[in-house]
């Protein structure tokens, strides 16, 4: 009996080893599907990168919880900090594609970085999906096939939205524009010039500043002396704060309407109560009654990041855009049937309906249109006690 029991034990162990050897390769045969975020994770716009990361990770958690993609492969996110530097963005884009094997790359807040990376995505045939940077030329770039997609604002559309608000809602006809001296600034100067002209308003001037400039008083004085009755601001948080503080310094109380770059950093901390004098653009608000998706995202952010409520959501636009962008990318990966950038690009142009956070996308992208959001998806917000809230809220 002892010998037969020993033999049975040996046989059972042999079977277990054989079973492990048989199943282990099957388990290892499903590597993750890698996607990447290349954004400003440090510096003056670090808040924007963190907001995008949070939106992506909440979406990835949902996707992986229901089985991942391509028959059970988990989505895995790799992150690179481009520090707002176009050269570092190009290096990072190559790294995540060539070394990490990312099949979709999400970008950050800075349009100059997105524009600099554009040739990399076309060379390596991997789609970029932008959840923030708004320069018109990112998606409208003349490339065919075009590997640049966006779930975000487009400057040309934003400029029409802002120009309409200034001329029709505020009743101003002599706006002054102050903008950063970058390709993003140039993109908006072109759009604002076109749309103000069509709306019968004549800008008194376009004043520019460079990143890191400590005082914008001279530019603002020129706009004031030119008779500007409103100010349009195209800036990210550090320089936007300097504009608002310089405006207070020269004692100029004028309606100020901004693009959304100021929401990607510490603008409210840097300006205090002055932040409440600026109205700016967003694509989503977590305040007020939410739909099913909004409630789910807020709950996930509370569980994962310890926020208490909508007032604690960093840069809501980055979080919301990135959440929808990740789900749309996952649908494209599934439709492509492979972790292949070129096939995913084709699939992005041919998706069906997606019921997202910002809206229900009837068809997010087409061969002709690589911007999933339009003017109907924009809202105006402001700061109240350091929190971003819709302007209609009291």
C-alpha positions as CSV (number, residue, x, y, z in Angstrom):
1,X,0.0,0.0,0.0
2,X,2.8,2.3,0.8
3,X,4.4,1.7,-2.6
4,X,1.2,2.2,-4.5
5,X,0.4,5.3,-2.6
6,X,3.9,6.6,-3.4
7,X,3.4,5.8,-7.1
8,X,0.0,7.6,-7.1
9,X,1.7,10.7,-5.6
10,X,4.5,10.6,-8.2
11,X,1.9,10.3,-11.0
12,X,-0.2,13.1,-9.6
13,X,2.9,15.4,-9.3
14,X,3.9,14.4,-12.9
15,X,0.5,15.3,-14.2
16,X,0.5,18.6,-12.3
17,X,3.8,19.6,-13.8
18,X,2.7,18.6,-17.2
19,X,-0.5,20.6,-16.8
20,X,1.4,23.6,-15.7
21,X,3.8,23.3,-18.6
22,X,0.8,23.1,-20.9
23,X,-1.2,26.0,-19.5
24,X,1.7,28.4,-18.8
25,X,2.4,29.2,-22.5
26,X,-1.3,29.8,-23.1
27,X,-1.5,32.3,-20.3
28,X,1.7,34.0,-21.5
29,X,0.3,34.1,-25.1
30,X,-1.8,37.2,-24.2
31,X,0.5,40.2,-23.8
32,X,-1.0,43.5,-22.9
33,X,-2.1,46.0,-25.5
34,X,0.1,49.0,-24.8
35,X,-1.1,52.5,-25.2
36,X,0.9,55.6,-24.2
37,X,0.5,59.1,-22.8
38,X,3.1,61.7,-23.8
39,X,2.3,64.9,-21.9
40,X,3.6,67.5,-19.5
41,X,3.7,65.6,-16.2
42,X,6.0,68.2,-14.6
43,X,6.4,72.0,-14.8
44,X,3.8,74.7,-15.0
45,X,1.3,72.5,-16.9
46,X,1.7,69.4,-14.8
47,X,-1.9,69.5,-13.6
48,X,-3.0,69.0,-17.2
49,X,-1.0,65.8,-17.6
50,X,-2.2,64.4,-14.3
51,X,-5.8,65.1,-15.3
52,X,-5.4,63.3,-18.6
53,X,-3.7,60.4,-16.8
54,X,-6.7,60.1,-14.5
55,X,-9.2,60.1,-17.3
56,X,-7.3,57.4,-19.2
57,X,-6.8,55.2,-16.1
58,X,-10.4,55.3,-15.1
59,X,-11.4,54.2,-18.6
60,X,-8.7,51.6,-18.8
61,X,-9.9,50.1,-15.4
62,X,-13.4,49.8,-16.9
63,X,-12.1,48.2,-20.1
64,X,-9.9,45.7,-18.3
65,X,-12.7,44.9,-15.8
66,X,-14.9,43.7,-18.6
67,X,-12.1,41.6,-20.2
68,X,-9.8,44.0,-21.9
69,X,-9.4,43.8,-25.7
70,X,-8.6,41.4,-28.5
71,X,-9.8,38.3,-26.7
72,X,-8.7,39.0,-23.1
73,X,-5.6,41.2,-23.5
74,X,-5.3,43.9,-20.9
75,X,-4.8,47.5,-21.8
76,X,-1.6,48.8,-20.3
77,X,-0.6,52.5,-20.1
78,X,2.9,53.8,-20.3
79,X,3.7,57.5,-19.6
80,X,6.4,59.8,-20.7
81,X,6.9,63.4,-19.5
82,X,7.7,65.8,-22.4
83,X,7.9,68.8,-20.0
84,X,6.2,71.0,-22.5
85,X,9.3,70.7,-24.8
86,X,8.7,69.8,-28.5
87,X,12.0,68.1,-28.8
88,X,11.4,65.9,-25.8
89,X,8.0,65.1,-27.1
90,X,9.4,63.8,-30.4
91,X,12.0,61.6,-28.5
92,X,9.2,60.3,-26.2
93,X,6.9,59.5,-29.1
94,X,9.6,57.4,-30.7
95,X,10.4,55.7,-27.5
96,X,6.9,54.6,-26.6
97,X,6.3,53.3,-30.1
98,X,9.6,51.7,-31.0
99,X,10.6,50.4,-27.5
100,X,7.3,50.1,-25.6
101,X,5.3,49.0,-28.7
102,X,2.5,51.4,-28.1
103,X,-0.3,51.1,-30.7
104,X,-2.1,54.4,-29.7
105,X,-0.5,57.5,-28.3
106,X,-2.4,60.2,-26.4
107,X,-1.0,63.7,-26.2
108,X,-1.0,66.5,-23.7
109,X,-1.9,70.2,-23.4
110,X,0.8,71.8,-25.5
111,X,0.0,72.2,-29.2
112,X,3.7,72.9,-30.2
113,X,4.5,69.5,-28.9
114,X,1.7,67.8,-30.7
115,X,2.7,69.5,-34.0
116,X,6.3,68.5,-33.5
117,X,5.4,64.9,-32.9
118,X,3.1,64.7,-36.0
119,X,5.7,63.4,-38.4
120,X,6.7,60.6,-36.0
121,X,3.2,59.2,-36.0
122,X,2.9,59.2,-39.8
123,X,6.4,57.7,-40.2
124,X,5.8,54.9,-37.7
125,X,2.1,54.5,-38.6
126,X,0.6,54.7,-35.1
127,X,-2.4,56.9,-34.4
128,X,-2.2,59.9,-32.1
129,X,-5.4,60.7,-30.2
130,X,-5.3,64.2,-28.6
131,X,-7.4,64.8,-25.5
132,X,-6.3,68.5,-25.1
133,X,-3.9,70.3,-27.5
134,X,-6.2,72.3,-29.8
135,X,-4.1,73.7,-32.7
136,X,-6.1,73.4,-35.9
137,X,-3.1,72.0,-37.8
138,X,-2.8,68.9,-35.6
139,X,-5.8,67.2,-37.2
140,X,-6.1,69.4,-40.4
141,X,-2.6,68.7,-41.6
142,X,-3.0,67.6,-45.3
143,X,-1.8,64.1,-44.6
144,X,-3.4,61.1,-46.3
145,X,-3.7,58.8,-44.6
146,X,-3.9,61.0,-41.6
147,X,-2.8,59.5,-38.3
148,X,-3.8,62.5,-36.1
149,X,-7.2,62.3,-34.2
150,X,-8.6,64.4,-31.5
151,X,-11.3,64.2,-28.7
152,X,-10.8,67.8,-27.8
153,X,-11.3,71.3,-29.1
154,X,-10.1,72.6,-32.4
155,X,-8.8,76.2,-32.4
156,X,-10.7,77.2,-35.5
157,X,-14.0,76.1,-33.9
158,X,-13.0,77.5,-30.5
159,X,-12.2,80.9,-32.1
160,X,-15.7,81.0,-33.7
161,X,-17.2,80.2,-30.3
162,X,-15.2,82.8,-28.5
163,X,-15.8,85.5,-31.1
164,X,-19.5,84.9,-31.1
165,X,-19.6,85.2,-27.3
166,X,-17.7,88.5,-27.3
167,X,-19.7,90.1,-30.2
168,X,-23.1,88.6,-29.6
169,X,-23.4,87.9,-25.8
170,X,-21.1,90.7,-24.6
171,X,-21.9,93.1,-27.4
172,X,-18.2,94.1,-27.9
173,X,-16.9,95.2,-31.3
174,X,-13.3,96.2,-30.6
175,X,-11.6,93.2,-28.9
176,X,-8.0,93.0,-28.0
177,X,-6.2,89.7,-28.2
178,X,-3.1,88.7,-26.2
179,X,-1.6,85.3,-27.0
180,X,1.5,83.2,-26.7
181,X,4.2,83.5,-29.3
182,X,4.0,79.8,-30.4
183,X,2.3,77.8,-33.1
184,X,-0.7,77.5,-30.8
185,X,-0.9,81.3,-30.6
186,X,-0.5,81.6,-34.4
187,X,-3.3,79.0,-34.9
188,X,-5.6,81.2,-32.8
189,X,-4.6,84.5,-34.4
190,X,-5.5,83.1,-37.8
191,X,-8.9,81.8,-36.5
192,X,-9.8,84.9,-34.5
193,X,-8.9,87.2,-37.4
194,X,-11.2,85.3,-39.7
195,X,-14.2,84.9,-37.4
196,X,-14.1,88.5,-35.9
197,X,-14.0,89.7,-39.5
198,X,-17.1,87.7,-40.4
199,X,-18.9,88.9,-37.3
200,X,-18.3,92.5,-38.0
201,X,-15.8,93.2,-35.2
202,X,-12.4,94.7,-35.7
203,X,-9.7,93.6,-33.2
204,X,-7.6,96.6,-32.1
205,X,-4.5,94.5,-32.0
206,X,-2.8,91.1,-31.4
207,X,-0.2,91.3,-28.7
208,X,2.2,88.4,-28.1
209,X,4.3,87.1,-25.2
210,X,6.9,84.4,-24.7
211,X,6.8,81.5,-22.3
212,X,8.2,82.6,-18.9
213,X,7.6,86.4,-19.5
214,X,7.1,87.9,-16.0
215,X,5.1,91.0,-17.0
216,X,2.5,91.7,-19.7
217,X,1.8,95.3,-18.8
218,X,3.2,96.8,-22.0
219,X,1.1,94.6,-24.3
220,X,-2.0,95.3,-22.2
221,X,-1.4,99.0,-22.2
222,X,-1.2,99.0,-26.0
223,X,-4.5,97.2,-26.2
224,X,-6.2,99.6,-23.7
225,X,-4.8,102.6,-25.5
226,X,-6.1,101.2,-28.7
227,X,-9.6,101.2,-27.3
228,X,-10.1,97.5,-26.6
229,X,-13.5,96.8,-25.0
230,X,-12.8,93.1,-24.2
231,X,-9.7,90.9,-24.0
232,X,-9.3,87.5,-25.5
233,X,-6.6,85.5,-23.8
234,X,-4.7,82.6,-25.4
235,X,-2.3,81.3,-22.8
236,X,-1.4,78.4,-20.5
237,X,-1.6,78.8,-16.7
238,X,1.8,80.4,-15.9
239,X,1.6,83.1,-18.5
240,X,-2.1,83.5,-18.2
241,X,-1.7,84.3,-14.6
242,X,0.8,87.0,-15.5
243,X,-1.6,88.6,-17.9
244,X,-4.4,88.8,-15.3
245,X,-2.0,90.2,-12.7
246,X,-0.7,92.7,-15.1
247,X,-4.2,93.7,-16.1
248,X,-4.9,94.4,-12.4
249,X,-1.5,96.2,-12.1
250,X,-2.5,98.8,-14.7
251,X,-6.0,99.1,-13.2
252,X,-7.8,97.9,-16.3
253,X,-11.3,96.4,-15.6
254,X,-12.3,94.8,-18.9
255,X,-14.2,91.6,-19.7
256,X,-11.7,88.8,-20.2
257,X,-12.5,85.6,-22.1
258,X,-9.9,82.9,-22.4
259,X,-9.1,79.7,-24.3
260,X,-8.8,76.7,-21.9
261,X,-5.0,76.5,-21.5
262,X,-5.3,78.4,-18.2
263,X,-7.1,75.5,-16.7
264,X,-4.1,73.1,-17.1
265,X,-2.0,74.5,-14.2
266,X,-2.1,76.6,-11.0
267,X,-3.8,79.6,-12.5
268,X,-6.3,80.0,-9.6
269,X,-3.5,79.6,-7.0
270,X,-1.3,82.2,-8.8
271,X,-4.1,84.8,-9.2
272,X,-6.3,84.4,-6.2
273,X,-9.6,86.3,-6.5
274,X,-8.5,87.7,-9.8
275,X,-9.2,84.3,-11.3
276,X,-12.9,84.9,-10.9
277,X,-12.8,87.7,-13.4
278,X,-12.0,85.4,-16.3
279,X,-14.5,83.3,-18.3
280,X,-13.0,80.4,-20.2
281,X,-13.8,77.4,-22.4
282,X,-14.3,73.8,-21.4
283,X,-15.9,70.7,-23.0
284,X,-17.5,69.2,-19.9
285,X,-18.5,70.0,-16.3
286,X,-18.9,67.5,-13.5
287,X,-21.2,69.9,-11.6
288,X,-24.9,69.6,-11.8
289,X,-27.0,66.5,-12.6
290,X,-24.9,63.9,-14.3
291,X,-25.9,61.0,-16.6
292,X,-25.0,57.4,-15.9
293,X,-21.5,57.8,-17.3
294,X,-20.8,61.0,-15.3
295,X,-21.9,59.4,-12.1
296,X,-19.7,56.4,-12.8
297,X,-16.6,58.5,-13.5
298,X,-17.0,60.6,-10.4
299,X,-17.4,57.4,-8.3
300,X,-14.3,55.9,-9.9
301,X,-12.3,59.1,-9.3
302,X,-13.4,59.1,-5.6
303,X,-12.3,55.5,-5.2
304,X,-9.1,55.7,-7.1
305,X,-7.8,59.2,-6.3
306,X,-9.6,60.1,-3.1
307,X,-11.5,63.2,-4.4
308,X,-14.5,64.3,-2.5
309,X,-16.6,65.7,-5.3
310,X,-16.7,67.6,-8.6
311,X,-14.8,70.5,-7.1
312,X,-11.7,68.3,-6.6
313,X,-11.5,67.1,-10.2
314,X,-8.3,68.4,-11.6
315,X,-8.7,70.2,-15.0
316,X,-12.1,68.6,-15.8
317,X,-11.6,69.0,-19.5
318,X,-8.5,66.8,-19.5
319,X,-10.2,64.2,-17.4
320,X,-13.4,64.1,-19.5
321,X,-11.7,64.2,-22.9
322,X,-9.2,61.6,-22.0
323,X,-11.9,59.2,-20.6
324,X,-13.9,59.3,-23.9
325,X,-10.7,59.2,-26.0
326,X,-9.5,56.0,-24.3
327,X,-12.9,54.3,-24.8
328,X,-13.0,55.3,-28.4
329,X,-9.5,54.0,-28.9
330,X,-10.4,50.7,-27.3
331,X,-13.3,50.3,-29.7
332,X,-11.0,50.9,-32.6
333,X,-8.5,48.4,-31.3
334,X,-11.3,45.8,-31.0
335,X,-12.6,46.7,-34.5
336,X,-9.1,46.4,-36.0
337,X,-8.8,42.9,-34.6
338,X,-5.1,43.4,-33.9
339,X,-2.6,45.6,-32.0
340,X,-1.6,47.2,-35.2
341,X,-1.3,51.0,-35.5
342,X,-2.3,51.2,-39.2
343,X,-5.3,49.0,-38.8
344,X,-6.4,50.9,-35.7
345,X,-6.1,54.1,-37.6
346,X,-8.4,52.8,-40.3
347,X,-10.8,51.5,-37.6
348,X,-11.0,54.9,-35.9
349,X,-12.5,56.4,-39.1
350,X,-15.2,53.7,-39.2
351,X,-16.6,53.3,-35.7
352,X,-20.2,53.2,-34.8
353,X,-22.1,54.9,-32.0
354,X,-20.3,55.3,-28.6
355,X,-22.3,56.6,-25.6
356,X,-19.6,58.6,-23.9
357,X,-19.2,61.0,-21.0
358,X,-19.3,64.2,-23.0
359,X,-22.0,63.1,-25.4
360,X,-23.2,60.2,-27.5
361,X,-20.9,60.1,-30.5
362,X,-22.9,59.0,-33.6
363,X,-19.6,58.4,-35.4
364,X,-16.6,59.8,-33.6
365,X,-14.4,60.2,-36.8
366,X,-14.7,60.0,-40.5
367,X,-12.1,60.1,-43.3
368,X,-12.8,63.8,-43.7
369,X,-13.2,64.8,-40.0
370,X,-10.7,63.8,-37.3
371,X,-12.2,66.0,-34.6
372,X,-14.8,64.2,-32.5
373,X,-16.1,67.4,-30.7
374,X,-17.6,70.5,-32.2
375,X,-18.9,73.9,-31.1
376,X,-22.1,72.4,-29.7
377,X,-19.9,70.5,-27.1
378,X,-18.3,73.7,-25.7
379,X,-19.3,75.4,-22.4
380,X,-18.1,78.5,-20.6
381,X,-16.9,78.3,-17.0
382,X,-15.1,80.4,-14.4
383,X,-13.4,80.0,-11.1
384,X,-15.2,80.3,-7.8
385,X,-13.0,80.0,-4.7
386,X,-10.4,78.1,-6.8
387,X,-12.9,75.6,-8.3
388,X,-13.9,75.5,-11.9
389,X,-17.7,75.9,-12.2
390,X,-20.1,76.7,-15.1
391,X,-20.8,80.4,-15.4
392,X,-24.5,79.9,-15.1
393,X,-24.1,78.6,-11.5
394,X,-24.4,81.0,-8.6
